[in-house]
Amino acid sequence: MKKHERREIFSKRMIELRNSEGFSQSKLAKELGVSSGSIAMWETKQREPKLDMLAKIAIYFDVSSDYLIGLKEYHE
């Protein structure tokens, strides 16, 4: 999988998970301890989170990191 494909999937899934909780970008940023700008850049495919943040996001939403980056189609 190419980097742009991974970013596309991650962006889509972050938005879906955030919206499923009814969170704004700033609310999720506060929950994860990052800036709302970071959330915005991830969701607009400008950047990817570092590995430790990817793990934190997966734990927070109770999904696998494989799901977040598109290696698995469904979260369990």
N, C-alpha and C positions, 0 to 999 in steps of 0.2 A: 504494500500500500504506500502510495506517495504521500509526502508531507502535506500537500494541499488537500488531499482527500481526507487525511486524518484530521486536519484542522476543521474541515467542513463538517465532519461527523461530530467531533467534539463540540463545536459551536452549537449545532442543532440540538444535541442532547443536553447541553448545559441550559439552553433556553427552555427546553421542555421541562427539565427537572425544576428549574427555578420557578417557572410559571405554575407547575403542579403544586408547589408550596405556597403560591400566591405572593411571592417575594419580589420586591423591586431589586434592581441591581445593587442599590446601596444597602438594602436590608441583608442580602446575601453576603455582600462584602463584609459587613459588620460581623455576621455569623462566622465567616471564615478567617477573619482577621487580616483582610487585604483591602486595598483601596477599591472604590467603585470603578475607577479607571482600569484596574486590572480585569475586573469582570467584563467591562465593556470591550476591552481588547481581545479577550478570549472569545466573546460572543460574536465579534465582528471579524474573527479569523486573522487578526493582526499579530497575535502572539499565542503561545501555548504556555500552560502552567508548568513550573518545574516539577520534577518527580515527587518531591515531598508534598507539594500542594495537590497534585493529582490524587495522591493517596488520601489526603485530607478530604477532598471533594467526594471521592468514592465512599469513604466512611460516613461522611455527613449525610449523603443521600441513600446510603445502604445499597450501593450498586458496585459492580466490579470496575476496576480501572480498565479492564479489557472492553467492557461495555462502553465506557466513556470515549475510548479512542477507536471504536469500531471493529475490534477483533471478535466481539460477540454481538450477535444481533439482538438478544433479549437480556434484560437483567433479571436476576432471580430473587 
